[in-house]
Amino acid sequence: MWNNNNFFIIVVLLLIAAIGGSVLPSYMSKPLEGVDAIVVYKQKRLLEVWFRNKVIRTYPVSLGGNPSGAKQREGDMKTPEGKYTIDWQHPNSSYYKALHISYPNAYDILHVNQGVNTGGDIMIHGMPNGLGALYPILRYFDWTQGCIAISNVAMEELSAAIKNGTPMTIYP
């Protein structure tokens, strides 16, 4: 049933969509020079980009829908914890660009219960294709299957500067 509340919600979402996709944060006005490492702090919901031993960018992140603790198995909705690398860029992602994280590593495989599928396809990615304007809302929720989500603007910048083999650490 249509009412004034529905109209208000639609207007607010349209305003967010109009503003969210067109505002470039001031800290992104200078392109990344390079990236030596990526560090994610799950509890702080923060991704840091490091170059020459200093943090040069920080991005807010959304995580898996059940973010506390390290990933143990496929489908647990947890984001992994540990040392990884960015090992490839996904060419046909369902999200705005995607950088694959080398999960599971040898430690993850050794510490999972035998016979349990650890899962894989953990990525840093932007918003679902066609829904980038929802970032102003989605950034406040943990909604991925275990991936690390950032804005499309941040993903554009990060994916242009990342090379395969870039080290990454994910802390609790």
C-alpha positions as a printed Julia matrix, in Angstrom:
172×3 Matrix{Float64}:
  0.0     0.0     0.0
  1.35    3.43   -0.95
  1.56    6.11    1.74
  3.56    9.22    2.61
  6.23    7.15    4.4
  6.95    5.22    1.17
  7.28    8.5    -0.74
  9.66    9.91    1.91
 11.84    6.77    1.84
 12.06    6.84   -1.96
 12.99   10.53   -1.97
 15.72    9.96    0.65
 17.15    7.0    -1.29
 17.15    9.0    -4.53
 18.95   11.88   -2.82
 21.54    9.51   -1.38
 22.0     7.92   -4.8
 22.41   11.33   -6.46
 24.91   12.57   -3.88
 26.71    9.29   -3.1
 27.92    8.58   -6.61
 29.23   12.04   -7.41
 31.15   13.22   -4.37
 34.91   12.59   -4.48
 36.41   12.71   -0.99
 39.14   15.35   -0.74
 41.77   12.83    0.42
 41.48   11.1    -2.95
 42.34   14.15   -5.03
 45.94   12.91   -5.44
 46.41    9.47   -7.05
 48.19    6.76   -5.08
 51.92    6.75   -5.82
 52.29    3.09   -5.04
 51.29    0.48   -2.51
 53.72   -1.56   -0.4
 51.13   -3.19    1.86
 47.48   -3.28    2.87
 46.42   -3.59    6.51
 42.83   -4.22    7.63
 41.61   -3.77   11.2
 38.33   -5.66   11.4
 37.23   -4.25   14.76
 37.87   -0.66   13.59
 36.31   -1.4    10.14
 39.33    0.25    8.55
 41.64   -0.53    5.61
 45.03    1.19    5.52
 47.19    1.56    2.43
 50.93    1.71    3.14
 53.73    3.12    0.97
 57.34    3.62    2.09
 56.57    2.74    5.73
 53.71    5.16    6.2
 49.95    5.11    5.88
 48.94    7.05    2.78
 45.2     6.25    2.7
 42.52    4.87    4.95
 39.14    3.61    3.84
 36.13    2.53    5.9
 35.17   -1.1     5.2
 32.26   -3.48    5.51
 33.01   -7.09    6.38
 31.32  -10.46    6.42
 27.93  -10.6     8.1
 29.41  -12.48   11.11
 32.75  -10.65   11.46
 33.98  -11.68   14.94
 36.72  -14.28   14.82
 38.71  -15.75   11.96
 37.13  -17.5     9.0
 36.86  -21.25    9.66
 34.76  -22.64    6.85
 32.86  -21.78    3.71
 29.57  -20.04    4.49
 30.43  -18.86    8.02
 30.15  -15.19    6.91
 33.49  -14.36    8.57
 36.32  -12.31    7.13
 39.68  -14.1     7.46
 42.46  -12.98    9.81
 46.16  -13.37    9.07
 48.85  -12.65    6.5
 47.93  -12.89    2.83
 48.76  -11.35   -0.53
 46.71   -9.85   -3.31
 47.2   -12.53   -5.93
 44.96  -11.48   -8.84
 42.3    -9.05  -10.01
 38.91  -10.52  -10.86
 38.03   -9.56  -14.45
 34.28  -10.35  -14.3
 33.24   -9.69  -10.73
 29.63   -9.21   -9.64
 30.98   -6.23   -7.67
 32.7    -3.05   -8.77
 36.21   -4.4    -9.34
 37.68   -7.06   -7.1
 41.13   -7.92   -5.75
 41.52  -11.57   -4.73
 43.05  -12.29   -1.31
 45.2   -15.45   -1.05
 42.9   -17.08    1.52
 43.23  -19.84    2.62
 46.94  -19.77    3.37
 48.93  -22.71    4.8
 48.1   -21.66    8.38
 44.37  -21.53    7.64
 44.42  -24.98    6.05
 46.43  -26.46    8.95
 44.1   -25.04   11.61
 40.74  -25.93   10.11
 38.94  -29.09   11.13
 39.83  -31.89    8.74
 37.18  -32.44    6.12
 35.79  -28.89    6.42
 35.78  -26.73    3.29
 37.68  -23.52    4.17
 36.02  -21.63    1.35
 37.84  -19.19   -0.88
 37.09  -16.33   -3.25
 37.71  -13.76   -0.53
 38.15  -10.36   -2.14
 38.46   -6.66   -1.56
 35.68   -5.24   -3.73
 33.4    -2.31   -4.34
 29.62   -2.29   -4.22
 27.44   -4.8    -6.07
 27.34   -3.89   -9.78
 24.69   -1.26  -10.42
 24.25   -0.45   -6.71
 27.26    1.81   -6.08
 25.01    4.65   -4.97
 23.97    2.58   -1.93
 27.47    2.89   -0.43
 26.47    5.71    1.95
 24.04    3.25    3.56
 25.87   -0.08    3.14
 29.12    1.22    4.62
 27.52    1.07    8.07
 26.64   -2.64    7.79
 28.6    -5.88    7.56
 26.93   -7.43    4.55
 29.47   -9.48    2.57
 29.96  -13.26    2.57
 33.41  -12.71    4.15
 34.94  -10.2     1.76
 36.1    -6.66    2.47
 33.93   -4.03    0.77
 34.9    -0.41    0.12
 33.33    2.38   -1.92
 33.55    2.23   -5.71
 35.62    5.42   -5.72
 38.11    3.89   -3.27
 38.11    0.61   -5.23
 38.91    2.45   -8.46
 41.89    4.11   -6.81
 43.11    1.0    -5.0
 42.79   -1.4    -7.95
 44.78    0.98  -10.18
 47.7     1.02   -7.73
 47.78   -2.63   -6.57
 50.19   -5.13   -8.06
 49.89   -8.91   -7.71
 51.92  -10.03   -4.71
 51.12   -6.99   -2.58
 51.22   -8.17    1.06
 48.13   -7.83    3.19
 47.51   -8.36    6.9
 44.03   -8.68    8.38
 43.84   -8.11   12.14
 40.88   -8.89   14.41
